[in-house]
Amino acid sequence: MLYEYQERIDKYRRDLLLMEQSNAAALTSDYDYLQGEIQRTRQQLKDEAQQLEASALLDLNLENKRRAEMRMELEARTADTETFIEKRASAITLNLKNVSRQALTTIGAIAATILSSFAAFKLLF
């Protein structure tokens, strides 16, 4: 009977060792799998970060280009406005000179008429 107990204990011991070995192999396999998953996740995060950075740089470049185009358009509008103002100022100055000449001519004619009227009036009286 002692022999049977020893046989059972040996059998249980072998079963335990076998289970420990299979558990150790399963743990090693799970550990390797998890390490691989961690590496893949790190690489995915790195790739996504690079994509976000590239996207942000593209957005910044596009925004800078848009601003440059807007600045050029504004400068062109400013130049057009300055040209328009200069033309209008020149036209107004020319008109003012013409009006001044006409006024002086008219004043001169009126003065001549008045003087000739006085002269004629003096001759009559």
Sequence and secondary structure as in RCSB ss.txt:
>XXXX:A:sequence
MLYEYQERIDKYRRDLLLMEQSNAAALTSDYDYLQGEIQRTRQQLKDEAQQLEASALLDLNLENKRRAEMRMELE
ARTADTETFIEKRASAITLNLKNVSRQALTTIGAIAATILSSFAAFKLLF
>XXXX:A:secstr
 HHHHHHHHHHHHHHHHHHHHHHHHHHHHHHHHHHHHHHHHHHHHHHHHHHHHHHHHHHHHHHHHHHHHHHHHHH
HHHHHHHHHHHHHHHHHHHHHHHHHHHHHHHHHHHHHHHHHHHHHHHHH 
